[in-house]
Every structure is written in structure tokens, then in C-alpha cells.
Amino acid sequence: MFEAIAFYLFAFLTIVMFYITVTTSQALYALTALAAGMIFISAFFFILGADFLGAVQIVVYSGAVMALYAFGMMFFDTTRDLKEKQGNKYVVVGLSTIAAVLVVLIFMAPIISENITALYPIGDGGNTQEIGMVLFTKYLVPFEVAAVMLLVAMISGIVLAGKKMDESLTLQSEEEINEKASK
């Protein structure tokens, strides 16, 4: 029963987050919803008892989305003032309250239930240990190459964002000089 409720809850939340990702016009909102959707997908792995895959889902995909988030922040013009529309406060408070109650219920369910048993004996590495051995032996070089490529991409993004920021500051200072000259 708990698994069915959790499945439908996370399915609904995942669909909502990806709908927001596709339909919003704000890049940072889309990236935030994408990260939340990836975390909700990892909940399916935890429900199925695949804890390692759930943790990998959170670390890899949500980490990748957060890297995209950082790139998005770097490419926005932060010197400009933004005016953000405020939504209905009652809706925000209501949804936040519902989310908080659901999180408490989800975390309390294993404590309250007496029928929960471990799928694997504690201390048995099993599949996780085998995956670790394969990743750190056979596939170590591709992971290191991917890490170096991500590092190069991040440094490139910082350099490009810095150049864009310098251009923006130059244009802004020229506009201020023109305004003072016209007065």
C-alpha cells in the first residue's frame, strides 16, 4: 500500500516538474524544475529497492543539472535589475504546507510500520561492490576523461561569462557617460 501511494505521488510530482521544465519561459525556473524532476525519478529506484541506482541518479543527473544551472547563472547579465512577478501567496503557502506534511509522512512511514524488512543483509556489498570494482578498473579512464572535459567546459563558461560581463559593464558605463553629457 505504501509503495503504491509513493509511486503515484512521485509519478505526479515528476510529471509536474517536467511539465514546468518544458513550458516555462524562465531558464532558471526550468533548470530548477528539471533538477527536482531528476530527484523525484530517483525516488522510483528507492521504492524498488535499488538504493545504489537511486543514489547514482541523484548524484549524477541532479549534479549535471546543477552544473547547467551554474552555466545558466554565468550567462545571465547580473548587472541588470530584474523585476520578478509575485505569485499568489496563499497558493505558495498551501503547496508548501502540503509538501512538508507529505515529506514528514514519507519519512515517518518506515518508523511507524512494523512490516518493513531489509531486502539485503546488512554488511553484504554484493552488487554495489561489483559495480564499484568495474567502474574503478575497466571504466576508470573514460570517467576521468569526462571529468576533465567537464572541468574544461566550466572554465570556458567562466571565461566567456567574464567577457560578457566586461562588455555589459562597458556599455553601461558608456550609457551613464552619455546621460551625464546630455544633462
N, C-alpha and C positions, 0 to 999 in steps of 0.2 A: 504494500500500500504506500509506504513512504517513498519507494523508488518511483512509482507511477506519478505521485504528486510532484516529486522533484523533477522528473523527466518533463512533464507538461509545463511546469513553471520555468525551467531553464530553456525549453524549446520556445516558449512565448517570448521570454526576455531576449534570447538570441535573435529571433526574427525581428523584434522591435529595434534592437541595436543595429542590425544590418540594414533595416529599412531607413533608419536615421542616417546611416552612412551614405546610402545611395541618394537620398532625397535632399539633404541639407545643402545649402549654398556656402556655408562656413566651413573652411578646410579644417580648422582646429576642432570644431564640433564633430566633423566626420571622423577624424582620427581618434578622438576620444571614444566615440561610439564603436569604432572598429576594434579598439583595444578591449572595450568591455565585452563586445561580442566574442572575441577570442577567449577571454576568460570564462565566459558562460559556456563555450564549447568544451573547455577543459572539464567543466562540471560533469559532462556526459561520461568522460573517461573515469572520473572518480566514482560515479554511480555504478559503472560496470565493473569496478574493482581493479581497473588498470591505473594504479596510482602513479606509476612511473611515467606513463604516457600523458597523464593529466598534468604532472609537474613539467614535463618537457613542453607541452602545449603552452603553459603559462610562460615559461622562461623564454622559449624560442619565438613563438609568434607574438606574444604580447611585448616582448623585448624588441622585436623587429618593428612593431607598430610604434613603440615609444621612440625608436630611432627615427622613424618617419616623422613623428611629432616634433622631435628636435630639429630635423631639417626644415619642417614647416615653419617653426618659430624663427629659424635663422633667416628665412627668405622673406618674412614679412617686414614691412617698414615700421620699425618700432618708434621712430621719431614722430610719427603722425599720431594725433589723438583719435581714438576710436570712440564712437558712441554706440553703446550696446543697448538693445531693446530689452526691457524688463518684462518677463512673463507674469502670468497671474500667480501671486504669492500663495494663494490658497491651494492651487494645484501642486506647486512645488512642495509645500508643507505636507500635503496629503500623500503624495507619492513617496516622499522621504520617510514619513511615518510607516507607510505600508512596507517599504523596503527594509526598514530597521526591524519591524516585527517579524518579517519573513526570515531575515538573517538570524535573528535570535531563535526562532523556531527550528530552523535548519540545524543550527549548532546544538540546540538542546535535545533534538530527537535521539541522537545516539546515547545521551546520558539518561534520558527517560526510558527508552526501550530496554527490555531485558532479553530480547531475542537476537541481539547482534553478536555475531561470532566472526573471528578473523578468517579471511579466506586462505591465508598462508601462515604457517607457523612463524612466530617472531624469531628472528635471527637467521632465517633461511634467505640467502641472497638470491638464489635461483636465477630467474630470467633477467633481473636487473644487473646482476653480476656478469652474466654472459654478454649483455648488451654493452656494458662498460668495457669489457675486455675487447670486443670487436671495435668499438669506437676509438679506443686508445691504442690499438695496434694497426689494424688494417686500414682504417679511415682517418688516421691522425693527420696525415699531410693535407687531404682536402679540407679538413676543418681549419687547419692553420692558414691555408691559402685564403679561405673565405674570411677568416678573421682579419687578415692583412688587407684584403680588398675592402672590407667594411671600414677599417681604420683610414685607408686612403680616401674613401668616399666621404667620411666625416671631415677629415682635414680639408678636402676640396670644398665641401659645403661651407665650412667656416671661412675659408679664403674668399669664396665668391660672395658670401653674405657680407663680409667685411668691405669688399669693394663696392657693393651695392649701398651699404650704409654710408661710405665715404661720399659717393655720388649724391645720395639723398641729402647729406649734411651740406655739401657744396651748393646744391640747388636751393636749399632752404636759406642758407646764409646770403646767396645772391638775391633771393626774393626779399629778404629783410633789408638789404642794402638799397634795392630799388624802391622799396616802400619809404625808407627814410629820405632818399633823394627826391621823391615826388612830393614829400611834405615840405 
